[in-house]
Each structure stands twice: as structure tokens, then as C-alpha cells.
Amino acid sequence: MSKIAQSGVLFAIVAALQLGCASTPTTRPQESIAIAELDQSFDISVPVSKLALRVPKAGFKRSAPAVVAGSTANPRYFMFKDTARGIILSGWFEPARRFPGVKEPPVGMLQGEPLPHRNVSFEKLGSWDVVLYDSSFRSAITSNLQAHLVQADTWIKLHLSGYPNRSPAEQRALLIETFRSIQIQERQ
């Protein structure tokens, strides 16, 4: 599978997995995502939240979702892509009261076919509750990491996906390494 085809499959998988997730019908500007691009990182926050994320730039560039529906239509949704390392990072901020708990993500659909999960594990990485799993579409396997943090009246959900150009084990190791580089900051 070519790199362009792999990238297209991954974007479609991410979009399918994100559909139907948290969203809100109306949002005030202070409740929308704010992203500051610094020399070495992106600072991501929502003005009404006390939390902010610092994501090292590495090769990440801001990206728009292929499908705008469900969580991707949320004004607190963000997405970055690092094509060199083969990683997509997306997520959103929500009030803590909306946190539904940590569960295995729902099975997405792509081109009418389910994207079954395998190798599912639940872990604690620092303050974050993490679900690691692989999704398969035909012969392509992508590793995924979903992380949840509830702190300072805020729920942050992150989703990292690997490109299927590496083995699932290599993808998973890269996702964990990338995730560990993200810092959470509590503002006053």
C-alpha cells in the first residue's frame, strides 16, 4: 500500500472512530479551542478551563478533519498530523461532568465495514487513563491510543493513531513515546 493510500485509510479510520462522540450545539468564544504556536510547541487550551496542553512540535502540523461531524464538529476539537513519523493526534476539552468513564472505544465503520479492535489494554500513564488498541481495515492495521484526564473541572480526551506503514508494535511504541512528551499545565 502506498504512503498516500495509507494516509487516506488512516484519516478515514480516525474519522470513523470519532463520529458520534462528544459535541455541543452552541458555544461561546471563551469555550472554543485556542491554539498558540510557539517555536518548539503548540499550547492548546480553552479559555474557560484551567488546563492547557503543551504538545512538542516535532513534525506536527495543524490539520483539519476529513469529516466534520460528531466530535470533529466540536468547537473544542483539535487535530495535528505528523506525516514524517506517521502520527495523527486529535482530541478535545470538555467539562469534567461530561466524562463518561474509560471504556473500550466503539467499533467504527469504514466503507460499510466494521473496524474491529484487537490487542486492547487499559493502562495508567501518569495521571491519564489510557486505552491502547489496534484497528484493522482489510490488510491495514493501525495502532491507537486514547487517553483521558479529568482534572480542575476539565476532561481532556486525546486520540493518537499510527500509520499502517509500521508493525502494530512499532506504531504502539511510537504513540506511547509521543504521548509521554505531551505536558499538562494547570493555570491559575
MDTraj code that builds the backbone (N, CA, C; nanometers):
import mdtraj as md
import numpy as np

residues = "MET SER LYS ILE ALA GLN SER GLY VAL LEU PHE ALA ILE VAL ALA ALA LEU GLN LEU GLY CYS ALA SER THR PRO THR THR ARG PRO GLN GLU SER ILE ALA ILE ALA GLU LEU ASP GLN SER PHE ASP ILE SER VAL PRO VAL SER LYS LEU ALA LEU ARG VAL PRO LYS ALA GLY PHE LYS ARG SER ALA PRO ALA VAL VAL ALA GLY SER THR ALA ASN PRO ARG TYR PHE MET PHE LYS ASP THR ALA ARG GLY ILE ILE LEU SER GLY TRP PHE GLU PRO ALA ARG ARG PHE PRO GLY VAL LYS GLU PRO PRO VAL GLY MET LEU GLN GLY GLU PRO LEU PRO HIS ARG ASN VAL SER PHE GLU LYS LEU GLY SER TRP ASP VAL VAL LEU TYR ASP SER SER PHE ARG SER ALA ILE THR SER ASN LEU GLN ALA HIS LEU VAL GLN ALA ASP THR TRP ILE LYS LEU HIS LEU SER GLY TYR PRO ASN ARG SER PRO ALA GLU GLN ARG ALA LEU LEU ILE GLU THR PHE ARG SER ILE GLN ILE GLN GLU ARG GLN".split()
xyz = np.array([
    [0.0853, -0.1166, 0.0000],
    [0.0000, 0.0000, 0.0000],
    [0.0902, 0.1233, 0.0000],
    [0.0640, 0.2190, -0.0904],
    [0.1455, 0.3401, -0.0979],
    [0.1255, 0.4269, 0.0253],
    [0.2216, 0.5181, 0.0484],
    [0.2132, 0.6071, 0.1645],
    [0.0885, 0.6949, 0.1551],
    [0.0535, 0.7400, 0.0338],
    [-0.0659, 0.8238, 0.0163],
    [-0.1910, 0.7427, 0.0470],
    [-0.1970, 0.6207, -0.0008],
    [-0.3133, 0.5349, 0.0276],
    [-0.3220, 0.5052, 0.1770],
    [-0.2072, 0.4792, 0.2419],
    [-0.2064, 0.4536, 0.3860],
    [-0.2582, 0.5746, 0.4614],
    [-0.2143, 0.6934, 0.4206],
    [-0.2590, 0.8160, 0.4864],
    [-0.4096, 0.8326, 0.4712],
    [-0.4622, 0.8054, 0.3514],
    [-0.6066, 0.8160, 0.3286],
    [-0.6851, 0.7173, 0.4120],
    [-0.6354, 0.5937, 0.4211],
    [-0.7017, 0.4918, 0.5031],
    [-0.7013, 0.5349, 0.6491],
    [-0.5875, 0.5869, 0.6970],
    [-0.5787, 0.6286, 0.8363],
    [-0.6750, 0.7424, 0.8654],
    [-0.6799, 0.8438, 0.7767],
    [-0.7737, 0.9542, 0.8001],
    [-0.9171, 0.9038, 0.8034],
    [-0.9512, 0.8132, 0.7159],
    [-1.0869, 0.7587, 0.7141],
    [-1.1153, 0.6804, 0.8419],
    [-1.0164, 0.6047, 0.8898],
    [-1.0340, 0.5282, 1.0136],
    [-1.0532, 0.6226, 1.1315],
    [-0.9696, 0.7261, 1.1413],
    [-0.9824, 0.8226, 1.2507],
    [-1.1187, 0.8891, 1.2462],
    [-1.1626, 0.9304, 1.1275],
    [-1.2938, 0.9945, 1.1145],
    [-1.4050, 0.8990, 1.1569],
    [-1.3956, 0.7737, 1.1159],
    [-1.4991, 0.6762, 1.1521],
    [-1.5028, 0.6528, 1.3024],
    [-1.3859, 0.6489, 1.3667],
    [-1.3809, 0.6254, 1.5102],
    [-1.4283, 0.7463, 1.5900],
    [-1.4140, 0.8667, 1.5342],
    [-1.4508, 0.9875, 1.6067],
    [-1.5985, 1.0226, 1.5923],
    [-1.6659, 0.9746, 1.4890],
    [-1.8070, 1.0093, 1.4685],
    [-1.8904, 0.9689, 1.5888],
    [-1.9824, 1.0533, 1.6238],
    [-2.0745, 1.0213, 1.7314],
    [-2.0227, 1.0517, 1.8693],
    [-1.9048, 1.1111, 1.8812],
    [-1.8501, 1.1441, 2.0125],
    [-1.8990, 1.2811, 2.0557],
    [-1.8482, 1.3276, 2.1689],
    [-1.8977, 1.4494, 2.2333],
    [-1.9042, 1.5692, 2.1406],
    [-2.0138, 1.6446, 2.1490],
    [-2.0272, 1.7702, 2.0772],
    [-2.1303, 1.8553, 2.1484],
    [-2.1288, 1.9845, 2.1181],
    [-2.2254, 2.0746, 2.1783],
    [-2.2889, 2.1589, 2.0694],
    [-2.4177, 2.1929, 2.0819],
    [-2.4861, 2.2655, 1.9764],
    [-2.4447, 2.4121, 1.9644],
    [-2.4238, 2.4839, 2.0743],
    [-2.3831, 2.6239, 2.0688],
    [-2.2706, 2.6470, 2.1681],
    [-2.1760, 2.7295, 2.1267],
    [-2.0598, 2.7534, 2.2112],
    [-2.0211, 2.9000, 2.2052],
    [-1.9906, 2.9562, 2.3203],
    [-1.9408, 3.0931, 2.3275],
    [-1.7918, 3.0927, 2.2952],
    [-1.7361, 3.2067, 2.2477],
    [-1.5934, 3.2094, 2.2109],
    [-1.4998, 3.1640, 2.3226],
    [-1.5292, 3.1964, 2.4477],
    [-1.4404, 3.1565, 2.5575],
    [-1.4460, 3.0056, 2.5831],
    [-1.5373, 2.9355, 2.5166],
    [-1.5488, 2.7904, 2.5300],
    [-1.4914, 2.7168, 2.4094],
    [-1.4334, 2.7898, 2.3148],
    [-1.3756, 2.7294, 2.1951],
    [-1.2262, 2.7066, 2.2131],
    [-1.1731, 2.6145, 2.1365],
    [-1.0318, 2.5793, 2.1458],
    [-0.9452, 2.6987, 2.1075],
    [-0.8348, 2.7155, 2.1784],
    [-0.7352, 2.8179, 2.1466],
    [-0.6015, 2.7467, 2.1302],
    [-0.5362, 2.7673, 2.0169],
    [-0.4085, 2.7013, 1.9906],
    [-0.3042, 2.8083, 1.9616],
    [-0.2004, 2.8112, 2.0428],
    [-0.0894, 2.9051, 2.0234],
    [0.0299, 2.8258, 1.9703],
    [0.0835, 2.8696, 1.8576],
    [0.2006, 2.8037, 1.8011],
    [0.3253, 2.8767, 1.8497],
    [0.4080, 2.8069, 1.9269],
    [0.5328, 2.8610, 1.9780],
    [0.6482, 2.8046, 1.8945],
    [0.7707, 2.8422, 1.9260],
    [0.8852, 2.7941, 1.8481],
    [0.8969, 2.6418, 1.8489],
    [0.8821, 2.5814, 1.9666],
    [0.9058, 2.4382, 1.9802],
    [0.7814, 2.3567, 2.0133],
    [0.6666, 2.4237, 2.0297],
    [0.5476, 2.3505, 2.0738],
    [0.4203, 2.4226, 2.0318],
    [0.3101, 2.3530, 2.0552],
    [0.1762, 2.4101, 2.0438],
    [0.1178, 2.4103, 2.1844],
    [0.0602, 2.5217, 2.2254],
    [-0.0134, 2.5279, 2.3517],
    [-0.1614, 2.5259, 2.3170],
    [-0.2329, 2.4302, 2.3732],
    [-0.3742, 2.4097, 2.3415],
    [-0.4544, 2.4295, 2.4690],
    [-0.5571, 2.5107, 2.4604],
    [-0.6398, 2.5359, 2.5787],
    [-0.7786, 2.5807, 2.5357],
    [-0.8634, 2.5901, 2.6332],
    [-0.9958, 2.6514, 2.6194],
    [-0.9971, 2.7590, 2.7275],
    [-1.0251, 2.8850, 2.6904],
    [-1.0147, 2.9929, 2.7891],
    [-1.0879, 2.9687, 2.9217],
    [-1.2022, 2.9025, 2.9207],
    [-1.2747, 2.8807, 3.0462],
    [-1.2154, 2.7680, 3.1311],
    [-1.1210, 2.6918, 3.0767],
    [-1.0593, 2.5814, 3.1502],
    [-0.9325, 2.6284, 3.2195],
    [-0.8980, 2.5617, 3.3299],
    [-0.7722, 2.5892, 3.3980],
    [-0.6586, 2.5036, 3.3429],
    [-0.6910, 2.4115, 3.2512],
    [-0.5892, 2.3225, 3.1968],
    [-0.5451, 2.3657, 3.0579],
    [-0.4204, 2.3354, 3.0274],
    [-0.3649, 2.3574, 2.8942],
    [-0.2731, 2.2403, 2.8621],
    [-0.2663, 2.2082, 2.7344],
    [-0.1747, 2.1048, 2.6875],
    [-0.0587, 2.1715, 2.6162],
    [0.0599, 2.1183, 2.6332],
    [0.1752, 2.1614, 2.5552],
    [0.2208, 2.0401, 2.4756],
    [0.2090, 2.0515, 2.3441],
    [0.2447, 1.9431, 2.2529],
    [0.3724, 1.9831, 2.1796],
    [0.4827, 1.9078, 2.1981],
    [0.6043, 1.9396, 2.1231],
    [0.5757, 1.9347, 1.9727],
    [0.6293, 2.0327, 1.9001],
    [0.6026, 2.0380, 1.7566],
    [0.6513, 1.9128, 1.6854],
    [0.7768, 1.8743, 1.7124],
    [0.8367, 1.7640, 1.6367],
    [0.8009, 1.7892, 1.4911],
    [0.7257, 1.7001, 1.4279],
    [0.6821, 1.7220, 1.2903],
    [0.5341, 1.7535, 1.2794],
    [0.4682, 1.7824, 1.3919],
    [0.3237, 1.8069, 1.3889],
    [0.2897, 1.9370, 1.3186],
    [0.1834, 1.9303, 1.2405],
    [0.1245, 2.0478, 1.1769],
    [-0.0248, 2.0421, 1.2030],
    [-0.0858, 2.1587, 1.2213],
    [-0.2312, 2.1615, 1.2402],
    [-0.2975, 2.1028, 1.1172],
    [-0.4076, 2.0349, 1.1400],
    [-0.4771, 1.9671, 1.0320],
    [-0.6266, 1.9810, 1.0527],
    [-0.6999, 1.9689, 0.9448],
    [-0.8459, 1.9702, 0.9520],
    [-0.8961, 1.8274, 0.9336],
    [-1.0029, 1.7907, 1.0026],
    [-1.0556, 1.6546, 0.9870],
    [-1.1150, 1.6341, 0.8475],
    [-1.1079, 1.5109, 0.7988],
    [-1.1651, 1.4770, 0.6682],
    [-1.3172, 1.4847, 0.6718],
    [-1.3762, 1.4562, 0.7861],
    [-1.5215, 1.4596, 0.8042],
    [-1.5501, 1.5479, 0.9256],
    [-1.6412, 1.6434, 0.9088],
    [-1.6782, 1.7299, 1.0212],
    [-1.8177, 1.6887, 1.0679],
    [-1.8198, 1.6038, 1.1699],
    [-1.9441, 1.5523, 1.2295],
    [-1.9074, 1.4909, 1.3638],
    [-2.0030, 1.4802, 1.4525],
    [-1.9741, 1.4230, 1.5842],
    [-1.8684, 1.5051, 1.6547],
    [-1.7660, 1.4398, 1.7067],
    [-1.6630, 1.5112, 1.7835],
    [-1.5837, 1.6095, 1.6986],
    [-1.5659, 1.5815, 1.5705],
    [-1.4869, 1.6726, 1.4873],
    [-1.5590, 1.8050, 1.4617],
    [-1.6887, 1.8112, 1.4890],
    [-1.7644, 1.9364, 1.4766],
    [-1.7624, 2.0152, 1.6076],
    [-1.7064, 1.9574, 1.7108],
    [-1.6998, 2.0211, 1.8416],
    [-1.6064, 2.1422, 1.8356],
    [-1.6463, 2.2594, 1.8861],
    [-1.5591, 2.3770, 1.8820],
    [-1.4358, 2.3646, 1.9724],
    [-1.4293, 2.2592, 2.0515],
    [-1.3123, 2.2360, 2.1365],
    [-1.2264, 2.1208, 2.0830],
    [-1.2508, 2.0810, 1.9595],
    [-1.1769, 1.9725, 1.8943],
    [-1.0513, 2.0293, 1.8273],
    [-0.9447, 1.9510, 1.8295],
    [-0.8218, 1.9890, 1.7597],
    [-0.7602, 1.8660, 1.6947],
    [-0.6778, 1.8910, 1.5927],
    [-0.6154, 1.7800, 1.5210],
    [-0.4799, 1.8254, 1.4660],
    [-0.3807, 1.7373, 1.4796],
    [-0.2468, 1.7602, 1.4266],
    [-0.2024, 1.6341, 1.3537],
    [-0.1176, 1.6535, 1.2547],
    [-0.0675, 1.5402, 1.1771],
    [0.0836, 1.5536, 1.1631],
    [0.1540, 1.4421, 1.1803],
    [0.2980, 1.4349, 1.1589],
    [0.3194, 1.3262, 1.0541],
    [0.3289, 1.3673, 0.9278],
    [0.3396, 1.2682, 0.8203],
    [0.4744, 1.1967, 0.8215],
    [0.5803, 1.2646, 0.8655],
    [0.7122, 1.2008, 0.8674],
    [0.7158, 1.0824, 0.9644],
    [0.6579, 1.1008, 1.0827],
    [0.6565, 0.9920, 1.1819],
    [0.5319, 0.9046, 1.1698],
    [0.4336, 0.9494, 1.0928],
    [0.3127, 0.8692, 1.0748],
    [0.2213, 0.8693, 1.1947],
    [0.1903, 0.9906, 1.2468],
    [0.1050, 1.0018, 1.3657],
    [-0.0016, 1.1077, 1.3437],
    [-0.1210, 1.0772, 1.3865],
    [-0.2278, 1.1765, 1.3950],
    [-0.2624, 1.1914, 1.5425],
    [-0.2701, 1.3158, 1.5881],
    [-0.3072, 1.3480, 1.7259],
    [-0.4318, 1.4349, 1.7200],
    [-0.5356, 1.3917, 1.7874],
    [-0.6578, 1.4714, 1.7937],
    [-0.7123, 1.4635, 1.9353],
    [-0.8075, 1.5485, 1.9632],
    [-0.8680, 1.5459, 2.0954],
    [-0.9591, 1.6633, 2.1172],
    [-1.0066, 1.6751, 2.2398],
    [-1.0919, 1.7871, 2.2758],
    [-1.0944, 1.8060, 2.4254],
    [-1.1436, 1.9220, 2.4656],
    [-1.1641, 1.9586, 2.6050],
    [-1.3146, 1.9606, 2.6299],
    [-1.3570, 1.9129, 2.7458],
    [-1.4975, 1.9161, 2.7864],
    [-1.5042, 1.9419, 2.9367],
    [-1.6199, 1.9866, 2.9853],
    [-1.6371, 1.9952, 3.1307],
    [-1.6260, 1.8547, 3.1919],
    [-1.5686, 1.8455, 3.3110],
    [-1.5479, 1.7162, 3.3767],
    [-1.6773, 1.6385, 3.3928],
    [-1.7889, 1.7066, 3.4110],
    [-1.9171, 1.6377, 3.4321],
    [-1.9591, 1.5544, 3.3101],
    [-1.9016, 1.5791, 3.1947],
    [-1.9359, 1.5021, 3.0736],
    [-1.8531, 1.3751, 3.0573],
    [-1.7565, 1.3548, 3.1450],
    [-1.6704, 1.2371, 3.1332],
    [-1.7511, 1.1106, 3.1600],
    [-1.7589, 1.0202, 3.0605],
    [-1.8415, 0.9001, 3.0758],
    [-1.7687, 0.7819, 3.1399],
    [-1.6430, 0.8003, 3.1751],
    [-1.5635, 0.6887, 3.2241],
    [-1.4797, 0.6316, 3.1108],
    [-1.3880, 0.5455, 3.1458],
    [-1.2984, 0.4872, 3.0467],
    [-1.3559, 0.3537, 3.0020],
    [-1.3788, 0.3433, 2.8729],
    [-1.4318, 0.2208, 2.8144],
    [-1.3573, 0.1926, 2.6854],
    [-1.3723, 0.0716, 2.6354],
    [-1.3188, 0.0424, 2.5032],
    [-1.3952, 0.1289, 2.4037],
    [-1.3250, 0.1976, 2.3137],
    [-1.3940, 0.2823, 2.2163],
    [-1.4887, 0.2003, 2.1294],
    [-1.5954, 0.2633, 2.0810],
    [-1.6872, 0.1894, 1.9943],
    [-1.6190, 0.1510, 1.8631],
    [-1.6622, 0.0414, 1.8069],
    [-1.6083, -0.0035, 1.6788],
    [-1.6610, 0.0896, 1.5710],
    [-1.5697, 0.1472, 1.4945],
    [-1.6086, 0.2361, 1.3850],
    [-1.6424, 0.1574, 1.2602],
    [-1.6922, 0.2292, 1.1617],
    [-1.7248, 0.1701, 1.0318],
    [-1.6514, 0.2492, 0.9240],
    [-1.6046, 0.1805, 0.8215],
    [-1.5404, 0.2440, 0.7069],
    [-1.5857, 0.1709, 0.5825],
    [-1.6417, 0.2453, 0.4907],
    [-1.6931, 0.1882, 0.3665],
    [-1.7854, 0.0691, 0.3934],
    [-1.8683, 0.0838, 0.4970],
    [-1.9652, -0.0197, 0.5314],
    [-1.9075, -0.1393, 0.6039],
    [-1.7795, -0.1372, 0.6336],
    [-1.7146, -0.2487, 0.7030],
    [-1.6765, -0.2066, 0.8448],
    [-1.6961, -0.2955, 0.9433],
    [-1.6547, -0.2628, 1.0804],
    [-1.5027, -0.2584, 1.0916],
    [-1.4555, -0.1771, 1.1846],
    [-1.3124, -0.1674, 1.2146],
    [-1.2897, -0.2339, 1.3503],
    [-1.2798, -0.3668, 1.3523],
    [-1.2705, -0.4374, 1.4803],
    [-1.1427, -0.4025, 1.5556],
    [-1.1524, -0.4071, 1.6889],
    [-1.0382, -0.3822, 1.7761],
    [-0.9752, -0.5147, 1.8158],
    [-0.8459, -0.5099, 1.8384],
    [-0.7759, -0.6237, 1.8964],
    [-0.6603, -0.5696, 1.9790],
    [-0.6046, -0.6551, 2.0594],
    [-0.4933, -0.6165, 2.1481],
    [-0.5305, -0.4957, 2.2345],
    [-0.6500, -0.4988, 2.2927],
    [-0.6986, -0.3884, 2.3759],
    [-0.6377, -0.4002, 2.5148],
    [-0.5840, -0.2880, 2.5647],
    [-0.5347, -0.2862, 2.7022],
    [-0.5673, -0.1519, 2.7666],
    [-0.5940, -0.1567, 2.8955],
    [-0.6247, -0.0381, 2.9753],
    [-0.5051, -0.0144, 3.0665],
    [-0.4517, 0.1080, 3.0637],
    [-0.3324, 0.1382, 3.1423],
    [-0.3438, 0.2751, 3.2064],
    [-0.2584, 0.2994, 3.3010],
    [-0.2458, 0.4306, 3.3652],
    [-0.1078, 0.4822, 3.3272],
    [-0.1018, 0.5957, 3.2562],
    [0.0251, 0.6579, 3.2204],
    [0.0260, 0.7962, 3.2843],
    [0.0996, 0.8080, 3.3941],
    [0.0967, 0.9318, 3.4706],
    [-0.0432, 0.9514, 3.5280],
    [-0.1004, 1.0682, 3.5080],
    [-0.2355, 1.0991, 3.5568],
    [-0.3445, 1.0560, 3.4594],
    [-0.3071, 1.0048, 3.3455],
    [-0.4006, 0.9746, 3.2378],
    [-0.4470, 0.8290, 3.2425],
    [-0.5746, 0.8069, 3.2122],
    [-0.6286, 0.6728, 3.1901],
    [-0.6223, 0.6484, 3.0399],
    [-0.5585, 0.5394, 3.0012],
    [-0.5276, 0.5156, 2.8602],
    [-0.5854, 0.3820, 2.8146],
    [-0.6384, 0.3829, 2.6914],
    [-0.6815, 0.2606, 2.6243],
    [-0.5961, 0.2476, 2.4986],
    [-0.5251, 0.1364, 2.4885],
    [-0.4452, 0.1067, 2.3697],
    [-0.5157, -0.0039, 2.2929],
    [-0.5211, 0.0089, 2.1603],
    [-0.5843, -0.0945, 2.0790],
    [-0.5391, -0.0814, 1.9345],
    [-0.5557, -0.1882, 1.8596],
    [-0.5294, -0.1881, 1.7164],
    [-0.6631, -0.1998, 1.6451],
    [-0.6754, -0.1298, 1.5326],
    [-0.7934, -0.1401, 1.4469],
    [-0.7477, -0.1934, 1.3121],
    [-0.8306, -0.2764, 1.2519],
    [-0.7922, -0.3295, 1.1216],
    [-0.8993, -0.2990, 1.0180],
    [-0.8523, -0.2659, 0.8994],
    [-0.9380, -0.2454, 0.7831],
    [-0.8708, -0.3180, 0.6684],
    [-0.9353, -0.4263, 0.6264],
    [-0.8780, -0.5141, 0.5253],
    [-0.7392, -0.5560, 0.5714],
    [-0.6334, -0.5206, 0.4991],
    [-0.4992, -0.5645, 0.5420],
    [-0.4254, -0.4580, 0.6229],
    [-0.4842, -0.3412, 0.6394],
    [-0.4179, -0.2326, 0.7134],
    [-0.4509, -0.2418, 0.8620],
    [-0.3478, -0.2323, 0.9450],
    [-0.3660, -0.2320, 1.0905],
    [-0.3077, -0.1026, 1.1448],
    [-0.3896, -0.0285, 1.2183],
    [-0.3417, 0.0944, 1.2814],
    [-0.3503, 0.0787, 1.4319],
    [-0.2460, 0.1241, 1.4994],
    [-0.2473, 0.1256, 1.6449],
    [-0.3054, 0.2578, 1.6911],
    [-0.3749, 0.2533, 1.8031],
    [-0.4425, 0.3701, 1.8584],
    [-0.4162, 0.3804, 2.0074],
    [-0.4143, 0.5044, 2.0546],
    [-0.4016, 0.5326, 2.1962],
    [-0.5058, 0.6385, 2.2274],
    [-0.5983, 0.6067, 2.3166],
    [-0.6948, 0.7054, 2.3637],
    [-0.6657, 0.7311, 2.5102],
    [-0.6531, 0.8597, 2.5444],
    [-0.6175, 0.8970, 2.6811],
    [-0.7194, 0.9952, 2.7367],
    [-0.7512, 0.9774, 2.8640],
    [-0.8491, 1.0623, 2.9329],
    [-0.7862, 1.1186, 3.0594],
    [-0.8044, 1.2487, 3.0783],
    [-0.7593, 1.3142, 3.2005],
    [-0.8752, 1.3975, 3.2528],
    [-0.9092, 1.3782, 3.3791],
    [-1.0101, 1.4615, 3.4453],
    [-0.9379, 1.5316, 3.5596],
    [-0.9324, 1.6646, 3.5485],
    [-0.8597, 1.7450, 3.6465],
    [-0.9111, 1.8889, 3.6371],
    [-0.9174, 1.9586, 3.7487],
    [-0.9554, 2.1005, 3.7535],
    [-1.0861, 2.1264, 3.6775],
    [-1.1866, 2.0426, 3.7026],
    [-1.3190, 2.0558, 3.6405],
    [-1.3178, 2.0424, 3.4885],
    [-1.2135, 1.9790, 3.4332],
    [-1.1997, 1.9630, 3.2881],
    [-1.1698, 1.8178, 3.2548],
    [-1.2284, 1.7716, 3.1457],
    [-1.1968, 1.6404, 3.0882],
    [-1.1257, 1.6663, 2.9566],
    [-1.0069, 1.6113, 2.9414],
    [-0.9352, 1.6178, 2.8142],
    [-0.9263, 1.4763, 2.7586],
    [-0.9634, 1.4620, 2.6332],
    [-0.9505, 1.3336, 2.5654],
    [-0.8523, 1.3517, 2.4504],
    [-0.7557, 1.2629, 2.4425],
    [-0.6598, 1.2608, 2.3325],
    [-0.6718, 1.1289, 2.2577],
    [-0.6511, 1.1353, 2.1269],
    [-0.6511, 1.0153, 2.0440],
    [-0.5298, 1.0243, 1.9517],
    [-0.4392, 0.9308, 1.9656],
    [-0.3239, 0.9219, 1.8777],
    [-0.3391, 0.7969, 1.7931],
    [-0.3131, 0.8096, 1.6635],
    [-0.3216, 0.6970, 1.5704],
    [-0.1930, 0.6885, 1.4906],
    [-0.1492, 0.5663, 1.4648],
    [-0.0303, 0.5453, 1.3825],
    [-0.0680, 0.5105, 1.2398],
    [0.0233, 0.5376, 1.1469],
    [0.0029, 0.4976, 1.0075],
    [0.0315, 0.3483, 0.9956],
    [-0.0344, 0.2797, 0.9041],
    [-0.0124, 0.1349, 0.8908],
    [0.1142, 0.0982, 0.8127],
    [0.2140, 0.1877, 0.8090],
    [0.3379, 0.1571, 0.7375],
    [0.4442, 0.0959, 0.8291],
    [0.4063, 0.0673, 0.9530],
    [0.4941, 0.0014, 1.0513],
    [0.4159, -0.1118, 1.1151],
    [0.4866, -0.1964, 1.1835],
    [0.4170, -0.3037, 1.2549],
    [0.3337, -0.2421, 1.3672],
    [0.2276, -0.3087, 1.4094],
    [0.1482, -0.2564, 1.5214],
    [0.2328, -0.2306, 1.6463],
    [0.3299, -0.3169, 1.6748],
    [0.4140, -0.2975, 1.7936],
    [0.4986, -0.1708, 1.7796],
    [0.5542, -0.1462, 1.6603],
    [0.6324, -0.0239, 1.6379],
    [0.5437, 0.0997, 1.6466],
    [0.4226, 0.0907, 1.5890],
    [0.3282, 0.2024, 1.5970],
    [0.2962, 0.2335, 1.7430],
    [0.2642, 0.1306, 1.8183],
    [0.2242, 0.1492, 1.9581],
    [0.3366, 0.2138, 2.0392],
    [0.4589, 0.1674, 2.0198],
    [0.5734, 0.2249, 2.0922],
    [0.5899, 0.3731, 2.0567],
    [0.5747, 0.4088, 1.9310],
    [0.5866, 0.5483, 1.8882],
    [0.4738, 0.6327, 1.9459],
    [0.3516, 0.5782, 1.9501],
    [0.2391, 0.6521, 2.0077],
    [0.2618, 0.6786, 2.1563],
    [0.3088, 0.5784, 2.2294],
    [0.3345, 0.5965, 2.3730],
    [0.4452, 0.6993, 2.3943],
    [0.5520, 0.6900, 2.3166],
    [0.6620, 0.7868, 2.3277],
    [0.6112, 0.9290, 2.3006],
    [0.5317, 0.9446, 2.1969],
    [0.4763, 1.0764, 2.1630],
    [0.3839, 1.1253, 2.2732],
    [0.2972, 1.0372, 2.3223],
    [0.2046, 1.0742, 2.4292],
    [0.2801, 1.1231, 2.5526],
    [0.3859, 1.0531, 2.5896],
    [0.4634, 1.0899, 2.7100],
    [0.5310, 1.2264, 2.6961],
    [0.5479, 1.2746, 2.5725],
    [0.6111, 1.4052, 2.5516],
    [0.5130, 1.5214, 2.5705],
    [0.3843, 1.4921, 2.5791],
    [0.2814, 1.5953, 2.5956],
    [0.2726, 1.6336, 2.7428],
    [0.2715, 1.7629, 2.7688],
    [0.2662, 1.8121, 2.9067],
    [0.1305, 1.8734, 2.9356],
    [0.0852, 1.8543, 3.0568],
    [-0.0390, 1.9184, 3.1036],
    [0.0022, 2.0307, 3.1986],
    [-0.0626, 2.1434, 3.1844],
    [-0.0335, 2.2578, 3.2708],
    [-0.1630, 2.3057, 3.3324],
    [-0.1600, 2.3326, 3.4625],
    [-0.2774, 2.3883, 3.5292],
    [-0.2519, 2.5365, 3.5508],
    [-0.3402, 2.6173, 3.4942],
    [-0.3272, 2.7630, 3.5029],
    [-0.4018, 2.8143, 3.6263],
    [-0.3624, 2.9290, 3.6748],
    [-0.4294, 2.9916, 3.7896],
    [-0.5516, 3.0688, 3.7468],
])
top = md.Topology()
chain = top.add_chain()
for i, resn in enumerate(residues, 1):
    res = top.add_residue(resn, chain, resSeq=i)
    for name in ("N", "CA", "C"):
        top.add_atom(name, md.element.get_by_symbol(name[0]), res)
traj = md.Trajectory(xyz[None], top)
